[in-house]
Amino acid sequence: MATKIRLDMNHAGMVAAMQSAGVQNDLMVRARRIAAAAGHGHMVTGRTGRTRARVSVITATEGARRREATDRALTRALNAGRG
């Protein structure tokens, strides 16, 4: 017979880990690699929310928006953020 497993989550600890400087730095490094792979005109923004750190790579110029619309430059660059 299988043994029951009880798992108590430390929510405050999880939030602290997701907001930590190490996680923020890792996300920024990944976002910068994606922006660089997508080409000129992409901007990285980051912030710490209520429960986690967040980053975004956005098209900041008309040329970048055009390249995303026609060539999917930013979408194709997502793999640069892995590893």
Phi, psi and omega in degrees: 000139182288146178273137177287140178245131177249131182237118177256120182272136175265089185298320179296321178293322178295316179297317179299320179293318182289342178257002186294159180297324179298317178293317179300315180296316180298317179296319180294320178298315180297317181295321178295323177295320178296314180299319180294320180291330180284336178105182183301143174098008178252144185234142178257130174234150179212153176200164175254120179273192182294326184236352183197163174275147182222147172224156177221146170245121184235160174278122186255349181232163178297320179298319179293321177296320179295316179296324177292319182291323185263321186248353183058044185300314181288319179299318180291336183278355185301326180296339179294339180276354181274151173068000000 
